[in-house]
Amino acid sequence: MKRWIKSLIPAVILLIFALIMTSDWYWKKPRGPHNDVAMLLQKVRDAVLAEDWAQAKADLQQLDSAWRFVITRVQFSVERDEIRGLTLSLARLHGALLAEDKTGALMELAQAEEHWIDLGK
């Protein structure tokens, strides 16, 4: 009986780690409107297209907060470079919004959306 338990414990631990590392699709899902990254990316895009810079900056603050919240959930199931890529895109987007650069903001939004779609693939 002891030998069987000694064999089972490492197998169960490995199974748990494998599940955590491949569960990015689950952890990426929004748990409410406060951390729905895809929806907030669209809100920022709509504000930029309307050239409503104040609203775009406010939406970007919400987006950044949501992304920071999601990072804590996905950090064990996605690569660090993927997380860093989206974080850098949001930082560059912040700069484009400060400069009120519509073209630059749309480029960074497209890149951030692509990072979000590819997160965990």
C-alpha positions in Angstrom: 0.0 0.0 0.0 2.8 2.4 0.9 4.5 1.7 -2.4 1.4 2.4 -4.3 0.9 5.8 -2.6 4.5 6.8 -3.2 3.9 6.2 -6.9 0.6 7.9 -7.0 1.6 11.2 -5.3 4.2 12.3 -7.9 1.9 11.3 -10.7 -1.0 13.4 -9.3 1.4 16.4 -8.7 2.6 16.2 -12.3 -1.0 16.0 -13.6 -1.9 19.1 -11.6 1.0 21.1 -12.9 0.2 20.0 -16.5 -3.4 21.1 -16.1 -2.3 24.5 -14.7 0.2 25.0 -17.5 -2.3 24.2 -20.3 -5.3 26.0 -18.9 -4.6 29.4 -20.4 -7.9 29.4 -22.3 -9.7 29.2 -19.0 -7.8 31.8 -17.1 -7.9 34.2 -20.1 -11.8 34.4 -20.0 -13.2 37.5 -18.3 -14.8 37.0 -14.9 -16.8 40.3 -15.3 -16.8 43.6 -17.2 -14.0 44.9 -15.0 -11.4 42.5 -16.4 -12.7 41.9 -20.0 -9.6 42.8 -21.9 -11.1 42.2 -25.4 -14.1 44.5 -24.7 -11.9 47.2 -23.2 -9.6 47.0 -26.3 -12.7 47.6 -28.4 -13.8 50.5 -26.3 -10.4 52.2 -26.6 -10.5 51.6 -30.4 -13.9 53.2 -30.7 -12.8 56.2 -28.7 -9.7 56.6 -30.8 -11.7 56.4 -34.1 -14.0 59.1 -32.7 -10.9 61.1 -31.7 -12.3 61.3 -28.2 -8.9 61.4 -26.5 -10.1 61.9 -22.9 -12.4 58.9 -23.2 -9.6 56.8 -24.8 -7.3 57.6 -22.0 -9.9 56.7 -19.4 -10.7 53.4 -21.2 -6.9 52.7 -21.4 -6.7 53.1 -17.6 -9.4 50.6 -17.2 -7.7 48.3 -19.8 -4.4 48.5 -18.0 -6.1 47.7 -14.7 -7.9 44.7 -16.3 -4.7 43.5 -17.9 -2.8 43.7 -14.6 -5.6 41.6 -13.0 -5.5 39.0 -15.8 -1.7 38.7 -15.6 -1.9 37.3 -12.1 -4.2 34.5 -13.5 -2.3 33.6 -16.6 1.2 34.0 -15.4 1.8 30.3 -14.9 0.1 29.1 -18.2 1.6 31.5 -20.8 5.1 32.5 -21.7 6.7 35.6 -20.1 7.4 37.1 -23.6 3.7 37.0 -24.5 2.8 38.8 -21.3 5.6 41.3 -21.9 4.6 41.9 -25.5 1.0 42.9 -24.6 2.3 45.1 -21.7 4.7 46.9 -24.0 1.9 47.4 -26.6 -0.2 49.0 -24.0 2.6 51.3 -22.9 3.2 52.4 -26.5 -0.5 52.9 -26.8 -0.4 55.2 -23.8 2.3 57.3 -25.5 0.3 57.5 -28.7 -2.8 58.7 -26.8 -0.8 61.3 -25.0 0.4 62.6 -28.3 -3.1 62.3 -29.7 -1.7 60.3 -32.6 -4.6 58.4 -34.2 -2.5 56.4 -36.6 0.0 55.3 -33.9 -2.8 54.5 -31.5 -4.6 52.3 -34.1 -1.3 50.5 -34.9 -0.7 49.8 -31.2 -4.2 48.7 -30.7 -4.0 46.2 -33.6 -0.7 44.9 -32.1 -2.2 44.6 -28.6 -5.3 42.8 -30.0 -3.0 40.3 -31.9 -1.0 39.7 -28.7 -4.3 39.1 -26.8 -5.6 36.6 -29.5 -2.2 34.8 -29.5 -1.9 34.7 -25.8 -1.3 31.1 -24.8 -1.3 29.6 -28.3 
